[in-house]
Amino acid sequence: MQVLPSGYNNIVKIAILSDIHGNWPALQTIATHIGAWQPDCVIVAGDIVNRGPSSRDCWNLVTAWQKSAGWQVMMGNHETDVLAYTRPNLDKSQRLPMSYWTWRQMNVQVNALAALPETVEFTGPDGSELRARHASMLGQQDGIYHNTPTSEIRLKIAPAPAVFCTGHTHVPYVRQVDDTLVVNAGSVGSPCDGDRRASYAQVVWHRGQWQAKIVRLMYDVVQTDLDFRSSGFLEEAGAYARLVYHEWRTARGVIVLWREQYQAQVMDGIIDEETAVAQFLAQLDG
């Protein structure tokens, strides 16, 4: 477990960002704000790549800061999805067009994803633990939502640290659970709480206490929209990519609802994915 550096005037500042999802303009805005805040540590809690048009550029920026400024970078479920295509025996029928599109975009850089840890842990100035995971201790896709019952959260963060930092749900919040401060940084690249602004979390240790707040920043959404349209993502990354684009554009989570309505039918061959996505989006627009 790493030890957090002693900050200026006995204050330690940690920036937590997550779920960048290949949104280059959003990442640039967040990185600039973090640089001005001058934290003692920056943690990137996974999902740097995939679900967006500029995964390679985002990966390059994050790893550049990892080397030059000691950013702590960890694995998310979308890094795992992209890594699947490094397996030489992967059945072509198992390919997910969106993840495969990102894998091809990442080129040789994809191999570096495999080195990412799933957990980052620090010891604070008072000996307490700050731990970060992409979703929870139960897995990369077992997220902690703002309304998850306390009894379930206890299982998802066990053994309970003083601060548990997470992402995955694309909905930012700060919540006290027993003696643990649970901090969900939300999403840099694709928030799903109705607010299109990029989010990250500022966690501070001061006078023997941990505190946290969510920062929201507007960025160049016009450029991100252009990136979606000019990169080939919408045309080449499969029908599912249009659901991702809808979530980004509206800042509302719709993919879970689509899965509930259509995924079983698609898996059983009752309806093809292209038609299922088109019907679903027509319902939303209607």
N, C-alpha and C positions, 0 to 999 in steps of 0.2 A: 504494500500500500504506500502510495506516495504521500509526502508531507507538503501541505500547502505553504507557500512562502509567506513570511511575515510582511504584511502590507504597510504602506505609509500610515503613520499615526495609529498603529495597531488596528488597522482596518484591512480586511482581506476581501477582494472583489473577484467574483467568478462570473463569467458570461457563459450561458448555456444556449446553444442554438441547435435546431433539429429540423429534419424533413425539408431540406433545400429543394430536392426533386428537380434538379437541372434548371432552376430559374435564376439565370445569370444576373439580370438587373436587381432582383430582390437580394441576392447574396451580396452584391457590391454595396448596396445601401446599408445592409446590416453590418458588413465588415467595416465600413467607414465609421459607423456610429460606435461600434465596439472599440475601434482604434482611438476615437476621441475620449471614450470613457476610461481607457487605460486599465483594464482589469489585470489582476495578478495571474489569472489562469482563464483559458477559454476551452470549453468542452463542446465538441460537435457530436451530438448524440444520434448519428446514423441517418440513413436515407438521404445521402448527398446526391445520389444519382437516381435515374429512372423516373418515370411519370412526367418528364419535362423535356424541353427541346435542347438543352445545353449542358448535358451531364459532363462531358469532357472538360469544358471550360470551368465549371464549378469544381470538379475534382482537382484540376490544376491549381486553382486559387487556394482551395482548402489545404492541399498538401504543401503548397509554397509557404503558407503561414505555419503549417505544422513544422517545417524545417527551420524557418527563420524566427518564429516567435513561440515555438513550443506548444502550439495548439494540440489538445488531446482529441483524437479522432477515433470513433468507434463504429462498429458494424450495425447496420439496420437490416430489416427484412428485404429491402429492395437491393442492397448490395448482395445479399444471399441469392436473390432471384437472378441477378445478372451473372454471378459467379457460376451458376448452374451450367452455363454454356461453355465453360472451360473443360467440362467433362467430355472426353472424346467419344464416349459410348452413349451420349444422350440421344434418345429416340427423337427423330424430327417431328413426330406427331405430338411430342410433349412440349414443343416450343411455344412459348407465349410471345406473340408478335411484338408487344411493347418492350419486354425485357430483351428479346433478341435484337431489336432495333438499337437499344442502348448498348448492348454488348458490342455490336458492330461499330457503333460510334466511338466507344471507348478504346477500341483497338488493343494495343499491347498494354495499355495502362490498367486493363481490367485485372491482370494478375496481382497488382498491388492491393486490390480489395481484400484478398485472402488473408493479408497480414493484420487486418484490423481486429482489435479485441472487442468482445461483447460487453465488457464492463470496465468502467474507470472508477477508481476509488482513491480518495484523499483523506488524510487525517488533518483536521483543523487545528488551530492554535491551542484549543482547549482539550485536544485529544479526541474530540468527537469525529464521527465519520460522515463524509459526504460521498454518496455513491450515485453513479449515473448508469442507466441502461436505456436502450432505445425504447422498449415498451415496459417490461417488468421482469422480475426474477423468474417468472414462469415461462418466458419465451419472447421472441422478437415480435410476435403478433398478438400477444396477450396484454392489451393496453389498459391503462388506468384512466378512466374518464372522470370528468368533473363531478358526475353524479353516481359513480361507482360506490356501492355500499361499503361502509367502513370495514365490515367483517371480511369482505373480499380484498380490500386494499391491504389489510394486514398480511394476507397470504401472498400477495403479489410483491411485497417489499421485504419479506422476511429473509434473513434476520434484519429487523428494523434499524436503519441508521438514523442519525440526527437529521440528515437531509437526503431525500431521494429525488433525483432529477431524471426526467423522462421526456418523451415526445410521442410520436406514432399516431396519436389521435387527431392531430391537426387542430386541436382546441386548447388554447393556453389557459392556465389557471394556477393559483397558489392555494393550497389547502393544508390545514393542520390535521394530522391524524395521530391521535395519542401524542407521543413525544417526537413524532417525525414531521418535518416540514416537507410536503410533497409539492414539487415544482414541475409543472408541465410547460415546456417552452413553446408549445404550439408548433407552428410551421413557418419557416422562412418563405417557402416557395408556393404553398397552396393551402392557406388557412380554410377551415371549414366551419367557422362560427358566425358567418355572415359579414365578417369584416375582412375586406380584401388586403388590408395592410399586413406587411410582413411582421412576424413577431419573434422575439427572443426574450430570455429571462436574465435578470441581473440578481445574483445571489450575493449577499454581503454578510460577513462575520464582523461584529462590532460590539465591544463591551460584553463579551461572553454570550452573545446571542446571534442566532442565524435569522436573517430576514430575506425576503425576496419580493420582486415585483416584475410584472410583464411590461415590456416595451413594445409599442406598435409604431411602425414607420411606413409611410407611403413611399412607393418607388415608381419606376417608369413602367407602368402596366402596358402602355402602348407598345413599348419595345418588346416586352415579353410576348404580347399577342402576335407581333410581327415574327418573333422567333418561332412560335408555334407554327405559324403559317408558312414560313420560308425554309424551315429546317427539313421538311419532309415527314415530320412526326405524325401529323394528322392523316397523311395519305399512306404512309408506309408502316405505321406501328399498330395496325389493326383497328377493328371497330371499337375495342375497349379504350383506345386512345381518345375517342370522342367523349366518353364519359369523364375521363381525366380532365379534358379541356373544359367541359361544362362545370366540373367542380372548381377548377381554377377561376373561371370567369365569374361564377356566381358566389364563390366562397361558401358554398353549401355542400355538405356531404350527400351524395346521391348513389354512390357505388354500392353501399350496403343494401339500399332499397332495391337496386337493380338485381343484385344477387338473390335477394329474397323472392323476387318475382320471376326471374328468368333463368338463373344459373342451372337449376336442376333440369329444366326443359332443354337447355343447350347441351348439357352433359348427356342427356338421354336421346339426343338427336331429333327431338320434336320440333325444334326451331333452330336455325343457324344464328350464330352470334351477331352477324351483320344485321339481320332482320330484328333480332331482339333489342339491340341497341337503338335502332331507328325507331321502333315502336315506343320504346321507353322514353326517348328524348321527345318524341312527338307528344306524348302524354304530358310531359313536364311543360312543354312550350304551349300546349293547349289549355 
